[in-house]
Amino acid sequence: MRWTFGLGAALASLCWFAALGFGARLLSGHLAKPAPWRVLDGLVAATMIALGVSLLAGS
């Protein structure tokens, strides 16, 4: 089963980085302006705050 897991992990990694590259190309026009970056930064900040609160609440 190790070979199967390794092959699956390699395939998932290949798919992830290919999707990341194609997605970056598709979003490059939108991300050339500062406003979408502010929205993205806000979403990342909200996610980090939510994770921090959930970790504090769980302890």
mmCIF file of the N, C-alpha and C atoms, coordinates in Angstrom:
data_MODEL
# 
_entry.id   MODEL 
# 
loop_
_atom_site.group_PDB 
_atom_site.id 
_atom_site.type_symbol 
_atom_site.label_atom_id 
_atom_site.label_alt_id 
_atom_site.label_comp_id 
_atom_site.label_asym_id 
_atom_site.label_entity_id 
_atom_site.label_seq_id 
_atom_site.pdbx_PDB_ins_code 
_atom_site.Cartn_x 
_atom_site.Cartn_y 
_atom_site.Cartn_z 
_atom_site.occupancy 
_atom_site.B_iso_or_equiv 
_atom_site.pdbx_formal_charge 
_atom_site.auth_seq_id 
_atom_site.auth_comp_id 
_atom_site.auth_asym_id 
_atom_site.auth_atom_id 
_atom_site.pdbx_PDB_model_num 
ATOM 1   N N  . MET A 1 1  ? 0.816   -1.193 0.000   1.00 0.00 ? 1  MET A N  1 
ATOM 2   C CA . MET A 1 1  ? 0.000   0.000  0.000   1.00 0.00 ? 1  MET A CA 1 
ATOM 3   C C  . MET A 1 1  ? 0.866   1.267  0.000   1.00 0.00 ? 1  MET A C  1 
ATOM 4   N N  . ARG A 1 2  ? 2.140   1.152  0.339   1.00 0.00 ? 2  ARG A N  1 
ATOM 5   C CA . ARG A 1 2  ? 2.996   2.344  0.339   1.00 0.00 ? 2  ARG A CA 1 
ATOM 6   C C  . ARG A 1 2  ? 3.126   2.938  -1.053  1.00 0.00 ? 2  ARG A C  1 
ATOM 7   N N  . TRP A 1 3  ? 3.272   2.065  -2.056  1.00 0.00 ? 3  TRP A N  1 
ATOM 8   C CA . TRP A 1 3  ? 3.420   2.552  -3.428  1.00 0.00 ? 3  TRP A CA 1 
ATOM 9   C C  . TRP A 1 3  ? 2.151   3.245  -3.886  1.00 0.00 ? 3  TRP A C  1 
ATOM 10  N N  . THR A 1 4  ? 1.022   2.713  -3.512  1.00 0.00 ? 4  THR A N  1 
ATOM 11  C CA . THR A 1 4  ? -0.254  3.317  -3.889  1.00 0.00 ? 4  THR A CA 1 
ATOM 12  C C  . THR A 1 4  ? -0.401  4.690  -3.255  1.00 0.00 ? 4  THR A C  1 
ATOM 13  N N  . PHE A 1 5  ? -0.059  4.784  -1.977  1.00 0.00 ? 5  PHE A N  1 
ATOM 14  C CA . PHE A 1 5  ? -0.132  6.068  -1.289  1.00 0.00 ? 5  PHE A CA 1 
ATOM 15  C C  . PHE A 1 5  ? 0.826   7.070  -1.913  1.00 0.00 ? 5  PHE A C  1 
ATOM 16  N N  . GLY A 1 6  ? 2.045   6.653  -2.182  1.00 0.00 ? 6  GLY A N  1 
ATOM 17  C CA . GLY A 1 6  ? 3.038   7.544  -2.780  1.00 0.00 ? 6  GLY A CA 1 
ATOM 18  C C  . GLY A 1 6  ? 2.617   8.019  -4.164  1.00 0.00 ? 6  GLY A C  1 
ATOM 19  N N  . LEU A 1 7  ? 2.073   7.116  -4.959  1.00 0.00 ? 7  LEU A N  1 
ATOM 20  C CA . LEU A 1 7  ? 1.601   7.483  -6.286  1.00 0.00 ? 7  LEU A CA 1 
ATOM 21  C C  . LEU A 1 7  ? 0.423   8.453  -6.199  1.00 0.00 ? 7  LEU A C  1 
ATOM 22  N N  . GLY A 1 8  ? -0.479  8.203  -5.278  1.00 0.00 ? 8  GLY A N  1 
ATOM 23  C CA . GLY A 1 8  ? -1.621  9.107  -5.091  1.00 0.00 ? 8  GLY A CA 1 
ATOM 24  C C  . GLY A 1 8  ? -1.183  10.483 -4.610  1.00 0.00 ? 8  GLY A C  1 
ATOM 25  N N  . ALA A 1 9  ? -0.220  10.522 -3.689  1.00 0.00 ? 9  ALA A N  1 
ATOM 26  C CA . ALA A 1 9  ? 0.284   11.803 -3.203  1.00 0.00 ? 9  ALA A CA 1 
ATOM 27  C C  . ALA A 1 9  ? 0.993   12.575 -4.310  1.00 0.00 ? 9  ALA A C  1 
ATOM 28  N N  . ALA A 1 10 ? 1.763   11.881 -5.127  1.00 0.00 ? 10 ALA A N  1 
ATOM 29  C CA . ALA A 1 10 ? 2.450   12.535 -6.237  1.00 0.00 ? 10 ALA A CA 1 
ATOM 30  C C  . ALA A 1 10 ? 1.449   13.061 -7.262  1.00 0.00 ? 10 ALA A C  1 
ATOM 31  N N  . LEU A 1 11 ? 0.420   12.287 -7.560  1.00 0.00 ? 11 LEU A N  1 
ATOM 32  C CA . LEU A 1 11 ? -0.594  12.715 -8.509  1.00 0.00 ? 11 LEU A CA 1 
ATOM 33  C C  . LEU A 1 11 ? -1.385  13.906 -7.971  1.00 0.00 ? 11 LEU A C  1 
ATOM 34  N N  . ALA A 1 12 ? -1.725  13.872 -6.700  1.00 0.00 ? 12 ALA A N  1 
ATOM 35  C CA . ALA A 1 12 ? -2.437  15.000 -6.098  1.00 0.00 ? 12 ALA A CA 1 
ATOM 36  C C  . ALA A 1 12 ? -1.579  16.256 -6.119  1.00 0.00 ? 12 ALA A C  1 
ATOM 37  N N  . SER A 1 13 ? -0.294  16.115 -5.860  1.00 0.00 ? 13 SER A N  1 
ATOM 38  C CA . SER A 1 13 ? 0.610   17.258 -5.895  1.00 0.00 ? 13 SER A CA 1 
ATOM 39  C C  . SER A 1 13 ? 0.706   17.831 -7.304  1.00 0.00 ? 13 SER A C  1 
ATOM 40  N N  . LEU A 1 14 ? 0.813   16.977 -8.283  1.00 0.00 ? 14 LEU A N  1 
ATOM 41  C CA . LEU A 1 14 ? 0.878   17.416 -9.669  1.00 0.00 ? 14 LEU A CA 1 
ATOM 42  C C  . LEU A 1 14 ? -0.398  18.163 -10.053 1.00 0.00 ? 14 LEU A C  1 
ATOM 43  N N  . CYS A 1 15 ? -1.539  17.622 -9.689  1.00 0.00 ? 15 CYS A N  1 
ATOM 44  C CA . CYS A 1 15 ? -2.812  18.285 -9.995  1.00 0.00 ? 15 CYS A CA 1 
ATOM 45  C C  . CYS A 1 15 ? -2.925  19.625 -9.277  1.00 0.00 ? 15 CYS A C  1 
ATOM 46  N N  . TRP A 1 16 ? -2.527  19.673 -8.011  1.00 0.00 ? 16 TRP A N  1 
ATOM 47  C CA . TRP A 1 16 ? -2.614  20.910 -7.227  1.00 0.00 ? 16 TRP A CA 1 
ATOM 48  C C  . TRP A 1 16 ? -1.763  22.012 -7.841  1.00 0.00 ? 16 TRP A C  1 
ATOM 49  N N  . PHE A 1 17 ? -0.507  21.713 -8.174  1.00 0.00 ? 17 PHE A N  1 
ATOM 50  C CA . PHE A 1 17 ? 0.367   22.751 -8.700  1.00 0.00 ? 17 PHE A CA 1 
ATOM 51  C C  . PHE A 1 17 ? -0.017  23.147 -10.120 1.00 0.00 ? 17 PHE A C  1 
ATOM 52  N N  . ALA A 1 18 ? -0.557  22.233 -10.902 1.00 0.00 ? 18 ALA A N  1 
ATOM 53  C CA . ALA A 1 18 ? -1.058  22.589 -12.229 1.00 0.00 ? 18 ALA A CA 1 
ATOM 54  C C  . ALA A 1 18 ? -2.264  23.517 -12.102 1.00 0.00 ? 18 ALA A C  1 
ATOM 55  N N  . ALA A 1 19 ? -3.179  23.190 -11.208 1.00 0.00 ? 19 ALA A N  1 
ATOM 56  C CA . ALA A 1 19 ? -4.350  24.050 -10.993 1.00 0.00 ? 19 ALA A CA 1 
ATOM 57  C C  . ALA A 1 19 ? -3.927  25.408 -10.454 1.00 0.00 ? 19 ALA A C  1 
ATOM 58  N N  . LEU A 1 20 ? -2.938  25.433 -9.588  1.00 0.00 ? 20 LEU A N  1 
ATOM 59  C CA . LEU A 1 20 ? -2.437  26.693 -9.051  1.00 0.00 ? 20 LEU A CA 1 
ATOM 60  C C  . LEU A 1 20 ? -1.848  27.562 -10.162 1.00 0.00 ? 20 LEU A C  1 
ATOM 61  N N  . GLY A 1 21 ? -1.100  26.964 -11.051 1.00 0.00 ? 21 GLY A N  1 
ATOM 62  C CA . GLY A 1 21 ? -0.509  27.710 -12.160 1.00 0.00 ? 21 GLY A CA 1 
ATOM 63  C C  . GLY A 1 21 ? -1.555  28.232 -13.129 1.00 0.00 ? 21 GLY A C  1 
ATOM 64  N N  . PHE A 1 22 ? -2.507  27.381 -13.515 1.00 0.00 ? 22 PHE A N  1 
ATOM 65  C CA . PHE A 1 22 ? -3.558  27.824 -14.431 1.00 0.00 ? 22 PHE A CA 1 
ATOM 66  C C  . PHE A 1 22 ? -4.459  28.869 -13.772 1.00 0.00 ? 22 PHE A C  1 
ATOM 67  N N  . GLY A 1 23 ? -4.743  28.681 -12.489 1.00 0.00 ? 23 GLY A N  1 
ATOM 68  C CA . GLY A 1 23 ? -5.561  29.662 -11.768 1.00 0.00 ? 23 GLY A CA 1 
ATOM 69  C C  . GLY A 1 23 ? -4.872  31.011 -11.674 1.00 0.00 ? 23 GLY A C  1 
ATOM 70  N N  . ALA A 1 24 ? -3.565  30.996 -11.453 1.00 0.00 ? 24 ALA A N  1 
ATOM 71  C CA . ALA A 1 24 ? -2.819  32.248 -11.386 1.00 0.00 ? 24 ALA A CA 1 
ATOM 72  C C  . ALA A 1 24 ? -2.862  32.971 -12.725 1.00 0.00 ? 24 ALA A C  1 
ATOM 73  N N  . ARG A 1 25 ? -2.760  32.208 -13.796 1.00 0.00 ? 25 ARG A N  1 
ATOM 74  C CA . ARG A 1 25 ? -2.820  32.823 -15.120 1.00 0.00 ? 25 ARG A CA 1 
ATOM 75  C C  . ARG A 1 25 ? -4.195  33.429 -15.367 1.00 0.00 ? 25 ARG A C  1 
ATOM 76  N N  . LEU A 1 26 ? -5.246  32.731 -14.955 1.00 0.00 ? 26 LEU A N  1 
ATOM 77  C CA . LEU A 1 26 ? -6.599  33.236 -15.167 1.00 0.00 ? 26 LEU A CA 1 
ATOM 78  C C  . LEU A 1 26 ? -6.906  34.464 -14.304 1.00 0.00 ? 26 LEU A C  1 
ATOM 79  N N  . LEU A 1 27 ? -6.339  34.506 -13.105 1.00 0.00 ? 27 LEU A N  1 
ATOM 80  C CA . LEU A 1 27 ? -6.620  35.611 -12.193 1.00 0.00 ? 27 LEU A CA 1 
ATOM 81  C C  . LEU A 1 27 ? -5.634  36.766 -12.307 1.00 0.00 ? 27 LEU A C  1 
ATOM 82  N N  . SER A 1 28 ? -4.628  36.658 -13.162 1.00 0.00 ? 28 SER A N  1 
ATOM 83  C CA . SER A 1 28 ? -3.593  37.687 -13.223 1.00 0.00 ? 28 SER A CA 1 
ATOM 84  C C  . SER A 1 28 ? -4.156  39.051 -13.605 1.00 0.00 ? 28 SER A C  1 
ATOM 85  N N  . GLY A 1 29 ? -5.161  39.081 -14.465 1.00 0.00 ? 29 GLY A N  1 
ATOM 86  C CA . GLY A 1 29 ? -5.766  40.361 -14.840 1.00 0.00 ? 29 GLY A CA 1 
ATOM 87  C C  . GLY A 1 29 ? -6.487  41.018 -13.681 1.00 0.00 ? 29 GLY A C  1 
ATOM 88  N N  . HIS A 1 30 ? -7.191  40.230 -12.891 1.00 0.00 ? 30 HIS A N  1 
ATOM 89  C CA . HIS A 1 30 ? -7.927  40.768 -11.748 1.00 0.00 ? 30 HIS A CA 1 
ATOM 90  C C  . HIS A 1 30 ? -6.987  41.177 -10.621 1.00 0.00 ? 30 HIS A C  1 
ATOM 91  N N  . LEU A 1 31 ? -5.932  40.431 -10.427 1.00 0.00 ? 31 LEU A N  1 
ATOM 92  C CA . LEU A 1 31 ? -5.024  40.701 -9.310  1.00 0.00 ? 31 LEU A CA 1 
ATOM 93  C C  . LEU A 1 31 ? -3.983  41.763 -9.630  1.00 0.00 ? 31 LEU A C  1 
ATOM 94  N N  . ALA A 1 32 ? -4.117  42.425 -10.778 1.00 0.00 ? 32 ALA A N  1 
ATOM 95  C CA . ALA A 1 32 ? -3.209  43.512 -11.118 1.00 0.00 ? 32 ALA A CA 1 
ATOM 96  C C  . ALA A 1 32 ? -3.602  44.798 -10.401 1.00 0.00 ? 32 ALA A C  1 
ATOM 97  N N  . LYS A 1 33 ? -4.795  44.819 -9.834  1.00 0.00 ? 33 LYS A N  1 
ATOM 98  C CA . LYS A 1 33 ? -5.285  46.000 -9.119  1.00 0.00 ? 33 LYS A CA 1 
ATOM 99  C C  . LYS A 1 33 ? -5.193  45.762 -7.611  1.00 0.00 ? 33 LYS A C  1 
ATOM 100 N N  . PRO A 1 34 ? -5.079  46.830 -6.826  1.00 0.00 ? 34 PRO A N  1 
ATOM 101 C CA . PRO A 1 34 ? -4.923  46.647 -5.375  1.00 0.00 ? 34 PRO A CA 1 
ATOM 102 C C  . PRO A 1 34 ? -6.196  46.198 -4.643  1.00 0.00 ? 34 PRO A C  1 
ATOM 103 N N  . ALA A 1 35 ? -7.374  46.524 -5.160  1.00 0.00 ? 35 ALA A N  1 
ATOM 104 C CA . ALA A 1 35 ? -8.615  46.192 -4.445  1.00 0.00 ? 35 ALA A CA 1 
ATOM 105 C C  . ALA A 1 35 ? -8.809  44.687 -4.264  1.00 0.00 ? 35 ALA A C  1 
ATOM 106 N N  . PRO A 1 36 ? -8.622  43.858 -5.283  1.00 0.00 ? 36 PRO A N  1 
ATOM 107 C CA . PRO A 1 36 ? -8.772  42.416 -5.053  1.00 0.00 ? 36 PRO A CA 1 
ATOM 108 C C  . PRO A 1 36 ? -7.763  41.864 -4.040  1.00 0.00 ? 36 PRO A C  1 
ATOM 109 N N  . TRP A 1 37 ? -6.576  42.443 -3.987  1.00 0.00 ? 37 TRP A N  1 
ATOM 110 C CA . TRP A 1 37 ? -5.591  42.004 -3.003  1.00 0.00 ? 37 TRP A CA 1 
ATOM 111 C C  . TRP A 1 37 ? -6.061  42.314 -1.594  1.00 0.00 ? 37 TRP A C  1 
ATOM 112 N N  . ARG A 1 38 ? -6.723  43.476 -1.422  1.00 0.00 ? 38 ARG A N  1 
ATOM 113 C CA . ARG A 1 38 ? -7.256  43.817 -0.096  1.00 0.00 ? 38 ARG A CA 1 
ATOM 114 C C  . ARG A 1 38 ? -8.319  42.808 0.319   1.00 0.00 ? 38 ARG A C  1 
ATOM 115 N N  . VAL A 1 39 ? -9.180  42.435 -0.624  1.00 0.00 ? 39 VAL A N  1 
ATOM 116 C CA . VAL A 1 39 ? -10.223 41.434 -0.328  1.00 0.00 ? 39 VAL A CA 1 
ATOM 117 C C  . VAL A 1 39 ? -9.582  40.099 0.030   1.00 0.00 ? 39 VAL A C  1 
ATOM 118 N N  . LEU A 1 40 ? -8.591  39.677 -0.758  1.00 0.00 ? 40 LEU A N  1 
ATOM 119 C CA . LEU A 1 40 ? -7.904  38.412 -0.485  1.00 0.00 ? 40 LEU A CA 1 
ATOM 120 C C  . LEU A 1 40 ? -7.206  38.446 0.875   1.00 0.00 ? 40 LEU A C  1 
ATOM 121 N N  . ASP A 1 41 ? -6.537  39.560 1.174   1.00 0.00 ? 41 ASP A N  1 
ATOM 122 C CA . ASP A 1 41 ? -5.884  39.691 2.477   1.00 0.00 ? 41 ASP A CA 1 
ATOM 123 C C  . ASP A 1 41 ? -6.900  39.656 3.614   1.00 0.00 ? 41 ASP A C  1 
ATOM 124 N N  . GLY A 1 42 ? -8.056  40.272 3.406   1.00 0.00 ? 42 GLY A N  1 
ATOM 125 C CA . GLY A 1 42 ? -9.112  40.239 4.419   1.00 0.00 ? 42 GLY A CA 1 
ATOM 126 C C  . GLY A 1 42 ? -9.637  38.828 4.647   1.00 0.00 ? 42 GLY A C  1 
ATOM 127 N N  . LEU A 1 43 ? -9.792  38.059 3.570   1.00 0.00 ? 43 LEU A N  1 
ATOM 128 C CA . LEU A 1 43 ? -10.247 36.673 3.715   1.00 0.00 ? 43 LEU A CA 1 
ATOM 129 C C  . LEU A 1 43 ? -9.216  35.813 4.443   1.00 0.00 ? 43 LEU A C  1 
ATOM 130 N N  . VAL A 1 44 ? -7.951  36.028 4.128   1.00 0.00 ? 44 VAL A N  1 
ATOM 131 C CA . VAL A 1 44 ? -6.883  35.284 4.818   1.00 0.00 ? 44 VAL A CA 1 
ATOM 132 C C  . VAL A 1 44 ? -6.863  35.662 6.295   1.00 0.00 ? 44 VAL A C  1 
ATOM 133 N N  . ALA A 1 45 ? -6.991  36.949 6.592   1.00 0.00 ? 45 ALA A N  1 
ATOM 134 C CA . ALA A 1 45 ? -7.004  37.397 7.986   1.00 0.00 ? 45 ALA A CA 1 
ATOM 135 C C  . ALA A 1 45 ? -8.197  36.809 8.739   1.00 0.00 ? 45 ALA A C  1 
ATOM 136 N N  . ALA A 1 46 ? -9.369  36.821 8.118   1.00 0.00 ? 46 ALA A N  1 
ATOM 137 C CA . ALA A 1 46 ? -10.559 36.261 8.768   1.00 0.00 ? 46 ALA A CA 1 
ATOM 138 C C  . ALA A 1 46 ? -10.398 34.767 9.024   1.00 0.00 ? 46 ALA A C  1 
ATOM 139 N N  . THR A 1 47 ? -9.798  34.065 8.081   1.00 0.00 ? 47 THR A N  1 
ATOM 140 C CA . THR A 1 47 ? -9.560  32.632 8.263   1.00 0.00 ? 47 THR A CA 1 
ATOM 141 C C  . THR A 1 47 ? -8.595  32.386 9.413   1.00 0.00 ? 47 THR A C  1 
ATOM 142 N N  . MET A 1 48 ? -7.529  33.171 9.484   1.00 0.00 ? 48 MET A N  1 
ATOM 143 C CA . MET A 1 48 ? -6.550  32.993 10.556  1.00 0.00 ? 48 MET A CA 1 
ATOM 144 C C  . MET A 1 48 ? -7.155  33.321 11.919  1.00 0.00 ? 48 MET A C  1 
ATOM 145 N N  . ILE A 1 49 ? -7.963  34.355 11.987  1.00 0.00 ? 49 ILE A N  1 
ATOM 146 C CA . ILE A 1 49 ? -8.623  34.708 13.253  1.00 0.00 ? 49 ILE A CA 1 
ATOM 147 C C  . ILE A 1 49 ? -9.593  33.604 13.667  1.00 0.00 ? 49 ILE A C  1 
ATOM 148 N N  . ALA A 1 50 ? -10.359 33.086 12.717  1.00 0.00 ? 50 ALA A N  1 
ATOM 149 C CA . ALA A 1 50 ? -11.297 32.012 13.036  1.00 0.00 ? 50 ALA A CA 1 
ATOM 150 C C  . ALA A 1 50 ? -10.566 30.767 13.521  1.00 0.00 ? 50 ALA A C  1 
ATOM 151 N N  . LEU A 1 51 ? -9.446  30.428 12.881  1.00 0.00 ? 51 LEU A N  1 
ATOM 152 C CA . LEU A 1 51 ? -8.671  29.269 13.338  1.00 0.00 ? 51 LEU A CA 1 
ATOM 153 C C  . LEU A 1 51 ? -8.086  29.503 14.730  1.00 0.00 ? 51 LEU A C  1 
ATOM 154 N N  . GLY A 1 52 ? -7.588  30.708 14.966  1.00 0.00 ? 52 GLY A N  1 
ATOM 155 C CA . GLY A 1 52 ? -7.042  31.025 16.293  1.00 0.00 ? 52 GLY A CA 1 
ATOM 156 C C  . GLY A 1 52 ? -8.109  30.953 17.379  1.00 0.00 ? 52 GLY A C  1 
ATOM 157 N N  . VAL A 1 53 ? -9.288  31.497 17.090  1.00 0.00 ? 53 VAL A N  1 
ATOM 158 C CA . VAL A 1 53 ? -10.368 31.443 18.075  1.00 0.00 ? 53 VAL A CA 1 
ATOM 159 C C  . VAL A 1 53 ? -10.799 30.009 18.326  1.00 0.00 ? 53 VAL A C  1 
ATOM 160 N N  . SER A 1 54 ? -10.879 29.210 17.263  1.00 0.00 ? 54 SER A N  1 
ATOM 161 C CA . SER A 1 54 ? -11.275 27.814 17.472  1.00 0.00 ? 54 SER A CA 1 
ATOM 162 C C  . SER A 1 54 ? -10.227 27.032 18.263  1.00 0.00 ? 54 SER A C  1 
ATOM 163 N N  . LEU A 1 55 ? -8.943  27.362 18.061  1.00 0.00 ? 55 LEU A N  1 
ATOM 164 C CA . LEU A 1 55 ? -7.909  26.700 18.847  1.00 0.00 ? 55 LEU A CA 1 
ATOM 165 C C  . LEU A 1 55 ? -7.970  27.121 20.313  1.00 0.00 ? 55 LEU A C  1 
ATOM 166 N N  . LEU A 1 56 ? -8.220  28.402 20.543  1.00 0.00 ? 56 LEU A N  1 
ATOM 167 C CA . LEU A 1 56 ? -8.340  28.868 21.932  1.00 0.00 ? 56 LEU A CA 1 
ATOM 168 C C  . LEU A 1 56 ? -9.580  28.287 22.607  1.00 0.00 ? 56 LEU A C  1 
ATOM 169 N N  . ALA A 1 57 ? -10.664 28.190 21.888  1.00 0.00 ? 57 ALA A N  1 
ATOM 170 C CA . ALA A 1 57 ? -11.906 27.654 22.459  1.00 0.00 ? 57 ALA A CA 1 
ATOM 171 C C  . ALA A 1 57 ? -11.775 26.163 22.756  1.00 0.00 ? 57 ALA A C  1 
ATOM 172 N N  . GLY A 1 58 ? -10.958 25.462 21.984  1.00 0.00 ? 58 GLY A N  1 
ATOM 173 C CA . GLY A 1 58 ? -10.803 24.030 22.194  1.00 0.00 ? 58 GLY A CA 1 
ATOM 174 C C  . GLY A 1 58 ? -9.872  23.667 23.325  1.00 0.00 ? 58 GLY A C  1 
ATOM 175 N N  . SER A 1 59 ? -9.078  24.609 23.803  1.00 0.00 ? 59 SER A N  1 
ATOM 176 C CA . SER A 1 59 ? -8.116  24.275 24.866  1.00 0.00 ? 59 SER A CA 1 
ATOM 177 C C  . SER A 1 59 ? -8.640  24.523 26.249  1.00 0.00 ? 59 SER A C  1 
# 
